[in-house]
Amino acid sequence: MDNDESKLNVNLEERIKVRIKRAERYIFYQFKAGQIEQNLNDSAKSNCTIVQLGSIPEGQLRPLARLEPDQQREAWQKAVETAPEGKVTAAHVSIVGAGKSYL
């Protein structure tokens, strides 16, 4: 194997490692979003809006990840109630969630 082939193999390995890391991060975000959705559905602990699992985009749930479970439910309920034009966005959830992170 000459030097050029060796460089190509190293570059390929590096690209594969980067893609694997991205995939791991994506899987973690999806898993965490699933946990948060389950928490939002825990109606025994609150009167939070019930959601169908998998119906909320991960990006909207990500801002809630840093909150405690009770705070997640409060923040989501407030985000749903105060969403501009009734449309919940990740940015709006982030703003509402930021207010809850200091409780």
C-alpha contacts under 8 A as a table, 3 or more apart, distances in Angstrom:
res1	aa1	res2	aa2	distance
1	M	5	E	6.11
1	M	6	S	6.66
2	D	5	E	5.52
2	D	6	S	6.38
3	N	6	S	5.03
3	N	7	K	6.28
4	D	7	K	5.15
4	D	8	L	6.28
5	E	8	L	5.02
5	E	9	N	6.25
6	S	9	N	5.15
6	S	10	V	6.30
7	K	10	V	5.09
7	K	11	N	6.10
8	L	11	N	5.09
8	L	12	L	6.06
9	N	12	L	5.03
9	N	13	E	6.11
10	V	13	E	5.07
10	V	14	E	6.16
11	N	14	E	5.09
11	N	15	R	6.17
12	L	15	R	5.12
12	L	16	I	6.15
13	E	16	I	5.10
13	E	17	K	6.19
14	E	17	K	5.06
14	E	18	V	6.25
15	R	18	V	5.11
15	R	19	R	6.22
16	I	19	R	5.09
16	I	20	I	6.12
17	K	20	I	5.09
17	K	21	K	6.21
18	V	21	K	5.16
18	V	22	R	6.27
19	R	22	R	5.05
19	R	23	A	6.12
20	I	23	A	5.00
20	I	24	E	6.12
21	K	24	E	5.05
21	K	25	R	6.20
22	R	25	R	5.10
22	R	26	Y	6.11
23	A	26	Y	4.99
23	A	27	I	6.10
24	E	27	I	5.14
24	E	28	F	6.15
25	R	28	F	5.06
25	R	29	Y	6.20
26	Y	29	Y	5.14
26	Y	30	Q	6.20
27	I	30	Q	5.10
27	I	31	F	6.05
28	F	31	F	5.07
28	F	32	K	6.07
29	Y	32	K	5.13
29	Y	33	A	6.05
29	Y	58	E	7.09
29	Y	62	R	7.41
30	Q	33	A	5.03
30	Q	34	G	6.22
30	Q	58	E	6.33
31	F	34	G	5.11
31	F	35	Q	6.40
32	K	35	Q	5.04
32	K	36	I	6.27
32	K	62	R	7.92
32	K	65	A	7.26
33	A	36	I	5.07
33	A	37	E	6.13
33	A	58	E	5.47
33	A	61	L	5.80
33	A	62	R	6.64
33	A	65	A	7.82
34	G	37	E	5.07
34	G	38	Q	6.20
34	G	53	L	7.24
34	G	54	G	7.14
35	Q	38	Q	5.15
35	Q	39	N	6.25
36	I	39	N	4.92
36	I	40	L	6.19
36	I	61	L	6.97
36	I	64	L	7.58
36	I	65	A	7.17
36	I	69	P	7.78
36	I	72	Q	7.54
37	E	40	L	4.98
37	E	41	N	6.34
37	E	51	V	7.38
37	E	53	L	6.12
37	E	54	G	7.59
37	E	56	I	7.69
37	E	61	L	7.81
38	Q	41	N	5.11
38	Q	42	D	6.47
38	Q	53	L	7.03
39	N	42	D	5.16
39	N	69	P	6.54
39	N	72	Q	7.88
39	N	73	R	7.24
40	L	43	S	7.46
40	L	48	C	6.63
40	L	49	T	7.43
40	L	50	I	6.80
40	L	51	V	7.24
40	L	72	Q	7.29
40	L	73	R	5.41
40	L	76	W	7.70
41	N	48	C	7.31
41	N	49	T	7.45
41	N	50	I	5.14
41	N	51	V	6.20
42	D	45	K	5.96
42	D	46	S	7.06
43	S	46	S	5.12
43	S	47	N	5.78
43	S	48	C	6.38
43	S	50	I	7.25
44	A	47	N	7.74
46	S	73	R	7.50
48	C	73	R	6.16
48	C	74	E	7.32
48	C	76	W	7.86
48	C	77	Q	5.75
49	T	77	Q	6.35
51	V	55	S	7.01
51	V	56	I	7.84
52	Q	55	S	5.49
52	Q	56	I	7.97
53	L	56	I	7.44
54	G	57	P	7.40
56	I	60	Q	6.85
56	I	61	L	7.22
57	P	60	Q	5.53
57	P	61	L	6.82
58	E	61	L	5.13
58	E	62	R	6.07
59	G	62	R	5.25
59	G	63	P	7.63
59	G	90	A	5.83
60	Q	63	P	6.73
60	Q	88	V	7.79
60	Q	89	T	6.13
60	Q	90	A	4.05
60	Q	91	A	7.71
60	Q	93	V	6.36
60	Q	94	S	7.91
61	L	64	L	5.46
61	L	65	A	6.95
61	L	90	A	7.33
61	L	93	V	7.67
62	R	65	A	5.35
62	R	90	A	7.98
63	P	66	R	6.79
63	P	90	A	7.40
63	P	93	V	6.56
63	P	94	S	5.07
63	P	97	G	6.40
64	L	67	L	5.47
64	L	72	Q	5.50
64	L	75	A	7.55
64	L	76	W	7.89
64	L	93	V	7.61
64	L	94	S	7.43
64	L	97	G	6.07
65	A	68	E	7.91
65	A	72	Q	7.65
66	R	101	S	7.55
67	L	71	Q	5.72
67	L	72	Q	5.67
67	L	97	G	7.60
67	L	100	K	7.48
67	L	101	S	6.03
68	E	71	Q	5.17
68	E	72	Q	6.09
69	P	72	Q	4.99
69	P	73	R	6.46
70	D	73	R	5.31
70	D	74	E	6.35
71	Q	74	E	5.00
71	Q	75	A	5.91
71	Q	100	K	6.34
71	Q	101	S	7.73
72	Q	75	A	5.18
72	Q	76	W	6.02
72	Q	97	G	7.59
73	R	76	W	5.22
73	R	77	Q	6.09
74	E	77	Q	5.23
74	E	78	K	6.17
75	A	78	K	5.13
75	A	79	A	6.00
75	A	93	V	7.33
75	A	96	V	5.92
75	A	97	G	5.42
75	A	100	K	6.54
76	W	79	A	4.95
76	W	80	V	6.12
76	W	93	V	6.96
76	W	97	G	7.86
77	Q	80	V	5.20
77	Q	81	E	6.17
78	K	81	E	5.03
78	K	82	T	5.95
78	K	96	V	7.11
79	A	82	T	5.27
79	A	83	A	5.55
79	A	88	V	6.67
79	A	92	H	6.64
79	A	93	V	5.56
79	A	96	V	6.13
80	V	83	A	5.39
80	V	86	G	7.25
80	V	87	K	7.80
80	V	88	V	6.09
81	E	86	G	7.65
82	T	86	G	7.36
83	A	86	G	4.92
83	A	87	K	5.42
83	A	88	V	5.11
83	A	89	T	7.54
83	A	92	H	6.85
84	P	87	K	5.84
84	P	88	V	7.21
88	V	92	H	6.63
88	V	93	V	7.15
89	T	92	H	5.22
89	T	93	V	6.26
90	A	93	V	5.10
90	A	94	S	6.02
91	A	94	S	5.02
91	A	95	I	6.31
92	H	95	I	5.13
92	H	96	V	6.23
93	V	96	V	5.12
93	V	97	G	5.75
94	S	97	G	4.97
94	S	98	A	5.94
95	I	98	A	5.17
95	I	99	G	6.65
96	V	99	G	5.35
96	V	100	K	6.74
97	G	100	K	5.04
97	G	101	S	6.25
98	A	101	S	5.20
98	A	102	Y	7.32
99	G	102	Y	6.28
99	G	103	L	7.73
100	K	103	L	5.53
